[in-house]
């Protein structure tokens, strides 16, 4: 018997970079979850209530944390943790999931930007730093929750339930001045460090494609060398078979013509003294 655990996420509102937020929320929920304690004696399984025994946490060996990078100007500039407005104007998005041991769990690239090896390595180094910071925050929050529960208090979401709030932290809305956004953006770009190398603008055959590394020319629709050889062999075999069939038909036709020009063959039976006359068409080849 096993426990079946299902994790559902309901998105209420977001301001960009929902992938990172969802990954953090999911891993924290699994780390915070406690299952009932169980004892097995032979074929008898006993599930204890929380009053009888303290619930047991899941065995989670590592925490994969997602870090997103938004690219602008065909990868010239990158931005960590993009907002919703920044996601609207970005050229591409790169998501790297890594644990605190610097083990990459997954990499996902989307958009219309092509990335080279140096850009991937730079993002992975930034991810290693961010994952270490986020993992420490998660562990600290779990420790504070456990400490508050032992003292009989409430922490995090449980603390906000009596106040009828769906989030533990609340920020008042503030007006945003967008009059000099272009000037501010120009100043930020001017102060930013230029890229190590200037990369040529990639040629995108279709919108919505992404590529990591130098890449090779697409060979879709063209036959590979092995496929060409197989096709040539099949074509040669079919031609040889057609030639053999044509040869056999030619021989049969010539044989029939020679047989028609011959005289009927007479065979005699000595026992019954009966003469049998066979037409040329009925004679087998050995007899002829």
N, C-alpha and C positions, 0 to 999 in steps of 0.2 A: 504494500500500500504506500502511496506517495501523496504529498500535498500538491494540490493544483493552485497556483498563485496567478492571478490575473491583475494586470496593471492598466488602468484606463486613465487617460488624460483628457480633460475637457478645457479647451482654450476659451477663456472668457474675454481677454483683451491682451493686446501686446503692442509693443512699440519697436518691433524689429528683432531679428536674431532669435527666433522662436526655437530653433534647433538646440542651441546651447542651453536655453532656459528649460526646455523639456528634458534634456538629458540629465541636467542637475537635479530637477524635481523628481525624475524617475529613480535615479540611483539613491537619492536621499530617502525616498519613500520605501525602497527595498531595505535600506540599512536601518530605518526606523521601525520597520514592521517586526512584530513578534508573533510567532505561532504557538499554539498550545503544546505543552510538553506531553510526550508519549512514552509509554513503556510497553515492551513486547515480552511475553512469557509463553514460549511455544507458539501456538497459533492464536493466542488471546492477545488482543491489542487494546490497551487502555489509554484513552485521551483524557487528560486532566484539565479541569477548569482553572481559570486564573486564580481562584481562591485557594485551590488545593496546591498548585505549584506555579511558580513564576513562568510566564511564557518565555520561549527560547528564540533568540534572533536567528536570522538566516546566515548560512555560511557563505559570505561574500569575500572572495579572495582579493579582488582589486576593483577599483572604481574607474571605469572609462569615462572621461570627461570630454565633451565636444568643444572645440574652439573654432569659430568662423572668421574668415578673412574675406573682405570685400576688395575687389581690384578695380582700379580706375585707369583710364588712358592706356588700355591694352596691357595692364599689368605694371605700368610704371610706378603707381602708388598703390599701397595696400592699407587697409584699415581693419583693426580688430573690433569685433562686437559692433557691427553696423546697426544703425537705427532703421526704422521703417522708411524714412525719407531717403536715407542713403542707399537702401536696397533698391529703391525705385530707379536710381540713376547709375548704379554700378554696372560694370561690364561683365563681371563674373564673380562667383562665390566658391571658396574652397573651405571645406569642413574637415578638420582632422580630429579624430578621437584618440586620446592617449591616456595612459595611467601615470601614476607618480613614479613608476619605475622606468619611464621613458620608452614604454612599449607602445607602438602604434597599433591601434585596434582596427581603424578603418580610415579611409580617405575618400572624399566625395568632391568632385569638381563639377560645376554647372555654369552655364552662361556662354558667352561668345568670346572668351579670352583663352589664349594659349599660354601655358606656363612652362618655363624651362627649369632645369634641375636646380639651379641656384635659388630660384624663388621658392621651390618646394622645401629645400633645406632651411632657408631662412624662416619660413612659416613653421616648420617643425621645431626649430629652436625656440621660437616665441611660444609655441604651444607647450613645450616642456616647462617653461617658466610659469605660464598661466595655470596649467594643470596642477602644479605644486601649490600655488597660492589657493586655488579653489578647493583642493582636497583638504588643506589645512582648515579652511573656513567650514567645510562640511563636518569634519571631525570635531571641531570646536563646538559647533551648533549641536551635534549629537551628544557631546559630553555635558553641555549645559542643560539639555533636555533631560538626560538621565539624572543629573544632580537635582534638578527641580522636582522630578517625579519622586525621588527618594525622600525629599523634604516635604512631600505632600502638596507641592504647588503645581502650577501649570505654566507651560512654556510654548511659544510658537503659536500654531494654529489653535490649539486647545485654549490658549489664553484669550484669543479673539472671539471665540464662539459666544460667550455670554454678552459681549458687546454687539452681537449681530453684525459682525464684519467678516468678509470672506478672505481678507488678507490681514496679516499681523502688522504690516507697515502701510502707512497711508501717506501720500504726498499730495498736497494741494496743487490744483492746476495753476499754471502761470502762463501769461501771455508771452509770445515769442516775437521779437522784432526781426523781420526779414527784409528790411529796406536795404541794408548794406551787406547782404550775404555774399554777393559776388566779390566785393572788395575784401571782405574777411577771408574768403576762400583763396583769393589771389595772394594775400599776405602769408597765409599758412603754407601755400605751395612754394612761395619764394623762400621762406625760411626753412623748408624741409630739405633734407639731404638729397642730392640728385642720385639717381640710380647708378650702380657700378658700371653698367654697360647700357648702351642704347640699342634696344631690340627693334628690328624691323617690324612693321605692321604685318601681322599674319594674313594670309589669304583664306577666307572662310568660304567654302563651297556652298554651304547651306547655313541658314541662321539656326541658332540654338545648339551648335556643336561646341565641344570643348576637347582639349588635348593637353597631355602632360608630356614634356620632353620634345625632342626634335620632330619625331614622327616620320612616317614614310608615306609615299604616294599611295593612294587607295587603288587597289587592283580589283575592285568589285566589277563584275561583268566580264572580266578577262579570264581566260583559262590559264591555270598554272601549267608548268612544264610537264609534270606527271600526267595531268589531265589531257594535255595535248598529245602526249605519246599514246595514252590509252585510246583516245579518239582515233588516232592514225592507225593503231593496230586493229581496232574494231572495223574501221573503214576498209583496211586491207583484207581482213578476214571475210567481210561481206562481199568484196569484189572477187576474191578467190572462190567463194562458194557459188556466186553467180556464174563464174566461168566454168566451174565443174558441172553445174546444172545444164548450162548451154551445151557443153561438150557431150554429156550423156544424151541429151535430146537429139543432137546431131547424129551420134552413133546409132541410136534407135531408128531414126528416120532413114539413114542409109541402109541399115539392115533390112528394114521392111521393104525398101525399094529393090534390093538384091533378091529377096525372097519371092517377091511377086514375079520377077523375071524367070525364075526356075520352074522346071516341070514338077507336077505333083509327084510325091515320093510314095512308092508302093511297098508295104510291109506284108509278109506272109506268116501265118501261124501254122507250124508243121503238124501239130496235134489235131486241130480241127479242120485243117486244109481250107481255111477261110481267109479270103483276101480282104484286107482293110485298107481303104484309101483315105489318107489324111490330107486335109487342106494345109497349105503352107503356114497359115496363121496359127494352126493348132500345134505345130511341131515345137518341141523344146529345143534349146540351142545345142545340147549335147547330142541329141538324135540327129540334128541337121549336120 
